[in-house]
Amino acid sequence: MKSLPIIISGIIIMIFGILFQFQGHGIVGPESSFMYDNPGWIENGIYIGMAGVIIILIGYFVEKKRLM
């Protein structure tokens, strides 16, 4: 599985996006953080999470094409 590093990178990026979104909502993180309860980071977290999903899908399709 040569695309495994791509998929793992996508998973990590997606997890960071979810974490940033939760920090923007004020659910996770220290209250002293600039991202805590900041609506801008809700949107940024969504975009980062979507980028992670796209990277996961790229890794999946690269592996699928390689196996054909």
Secondary structure, 3 states (H helix, E strand, C coil): CCCHHHHHHHHHHHHHHHHHHHHHHCCCCCCCCCCCCCHHHHHHHHHHHHHHHHHHHHHHHHHHHHHC
